[in-house]
Amino acid sequence: MSIDVKNITKSFNGFAALKDVSVDIPTGELIALLGPSGCGKTTLLRIIAGLETPDSGSIRFHGEDTTRRAVRERKVGFVFQHYALFKHMTVFENIAFGLKVRPRSTRPGKAEISTKVHELIRLVQLEGMAHRFPSQLSGGQRQRVALARALAVEPKVLLLDEPFGALDARVRQELRRWLRRLHDELHITSVFVTHDQEEALEVADRVVIMNQGRVEQAGTPEEVYDRPATPFVYNFLGNVNLFHGRVHDGHVQLGQMELSAPEHAALPDQPAVGYVRPHDLEIERCYADSSSVEAVIRHIHSIGPIVRVELERGDTFESLDAELTRDVYQKLALKVGETVFVRARKFRVFVDDYQI
Ligand SMILES: Nc1ncnc2c1ncn2[C@@H]1O[C@H](COP(=O)(O)OP(=O)(O)OP(=O)(O)O)[C@@H](O)[C@H]1O
């Protein structure tokens, strides 16, 4: 089931929570809605679910307008941050619930329900726990029951709102890998809300990055990480060094560092900002040319496979973060207090929020 979100706007008491949001979700994809708190992710998910009505725009499920359709008719499965399991029911009864409450005409027989529930228990790897109550399960296990319960009614679309938000970091990591494998097995069109960049980039086929009620960028994890469309996306997806400066005579002058690319040649003079990820900063011992800038090493964190080096620029005294492999670090034999030269191996320049 594909989902086509078109030009959705939604205000709450005059506050615009969603501003002309459009997202295309092809059948069978796992999409992450990613963004900071309050950017409108949950509101969009609730509108897709039918729990909230948009002020304008439409939601199409498989080409059919469902904007005014009731929640029940949309065949949507939900998983929320707080497991919301029935405390007085066992794992088996929780998973069976959605099937047991169906009208008699579509309700499966007792044996059929039992087979199905046991299949789901196997799928979410909770064999042997069918008769436990939620209080006898860990947080991660409860969340898997919630997922099995959502899957029991064979939804066409699965909506997950921060499903692992309440769990500790290690369990979260385990569960997101598990969710990815489960999705590869079932291929149910799924929309997954998170504010955790790592989670979105690891789990999703495509990531929709939202900010203040708008979509900033949508793309595969590689696309949004390697080619951020806006400064916001650059900042939101990991650490980045900013080099402030100007476009001048067709090249970009950022303090003493000069960056040039053919596309800069035709630009009028104006303020510009260069964005460089820490692992794209190279450290050199000798001055080579004007594309590098002098800096002093202020701190070295050398634990783990990646060595993080904090530097202070000689021209503006701003700090810079560089990440080196252990190999490169050892070859350079860097020490705190030394003066080195820093060069951007890869960079992106934005002028007034536009990338050039
Ligand atoms: N029912 C409501 N009444 C009034 N304002 C609301 C309502 N629901 C959401 N909002 C506001 O709309 C904005 C978007 O909320 P939403 O819950 O969609 O954000 P979010 O990105 O999911 O945030 P979080 O990650 O914190 O859950 C927020 O500023 C919120 O306060």
The ligand as an SDF file (V2000), in Angstrom:
LIG
                    3D

 31 33  0  0  0  0  0  0  0  0999 V2000
   -3.5640   18.9620   19.9940 N   0  0  0  0  0  0  0  0  0  0  0  0
   -2.7050   19.9860   19.9560 C   0  0  0  0  0  0  0  0  0  0  0  0
   -3.0800   21.2100   20.3830 N   0  0  0  0  0  0  0  0  0  0  0  0
   -2.2280   22.2620   20.3080 C   0  0  0  0  0  0  0  0  0  0  0  0
   -0.9730   22.1900   19.8200 N   0  0  0  0  0  0  0  0  0  0  0  0
   -0.5440   21.0070   19.3840 C   0  0  0  0  0  0  0  0  0  0  0  0
   -1.3810   19.8340   19.4290 C   0  0  0  0  0  0  0  0  0  0  0  0
   -0.6760   18.7970   18.9110 N   0  0  0  0  0  0  0  0  0  0  0  0
    0.5270   19.2910   18.5730 C   0  0  0  0  0  0  0  0  0  0  0  0
    0.6100   20.6040   18.8470 N   0  0  0  0  0  0  0  0  0  0  0  0
    1.7670   21.4780   18.5820 C   0  0  0  0  0  0  0  0  0  0  0  0
    2.1960   21.2820   17.2390 O   0  0  0  0  0  0  0  0  0  0  0  0
    3.6060   21.2190   17.1530 C   0  0  0  0  0  0  0  0  0  0  0  0
    4.0400   19.9030   16.5320 C   0  0  0  0  0  0  0  0  0  0  0  0
    3.7610   18.8720   17.4440 O   0  0  0  0  0  0  0  0  0  0  0  0
    4.1680   17.3580   17.1730 P   0  0  0  0  0  0  0  0  0  0  0  0
    3.7180   16.5610   18.3490 O   0  0  0  0  0  0  0  0  0  0  0  0
    3.6680   16.9600   15.8470 O   0  0  0  0  0  0  0  0  0  0  0  0
    5.7510   17.4580   17.1420 O   0  0  0  0  0  0  0  0  0  0  0  0
    6.8450   16.2990   17.1330 P   0  0  0  0  0  0  0  0  0  0  0  0
    7.7840   16.6480   16.0590 O   0  0  0  0  0  0  0  0  0  0  0  0
    6.1910   14.9840   17.0820 O   0  0  0  0  0  0  0  0  0  0  0  0
    7.5320   16.5300   18.5490 O   0  0  0  0  0  0  0  0  0  0  0  0
    8.0780   15.4540   19.6260 P   0  0  0  0  0  0  0  0  0  0  0  0
    9.2860   14.8360   19.0380 O   0  0  0  0  0  0  0  0  0  0  0  0
    8.4040   16.3380   20.8060 O   0  0  0  0  0  0  0  0  0  0  0  0
    6.9670   14.5030   19.9110 O   0  0  0  0  0  0  0  0  0  0  0  0
    4.1300   21.4420   18.5620 C   0  0  0  0  0  0  0  0  0  0  0  0
    4.5120   22.7800   18.7100 O   0  0  0  0  0  0  0  0  0  0  0  0
    2.9580   21.1040   19.4480 C   0  0  0  0  0  0  0  0  0  0  0  0
    3.0000   21.8220   20.6430 O   0  0  0  0  0  0  0  0  0  0  0  0
  1  2  1  0
  2  3  1  0
  2  7  2  0
  3  4  2  0
  4  5  1  0
  5  6  2  0
  6  7  1  0
  6 10  1  0
  7  8  1  0
  8  9  2  0
  9 10  1  0
 10 11  1  0
 11 12  1  0
 11 30  1  0
 12 13  1  0
 13 14  1  0
 13 28  1  0
 14 15  1  0
 15 16  1  0
 16 17  2  0
 16 18  1  0
 16 19  1  0
 19 20  1  0
 20 21  2  0
 20 22  1  0
 20 23  1  0
 23 24  1  0
 24 25  2  0
 24 26  1  0
 24 27  1  0
 28 29  1  0
 28 30  1  0
 30 31  1  0
M  END
$$$$
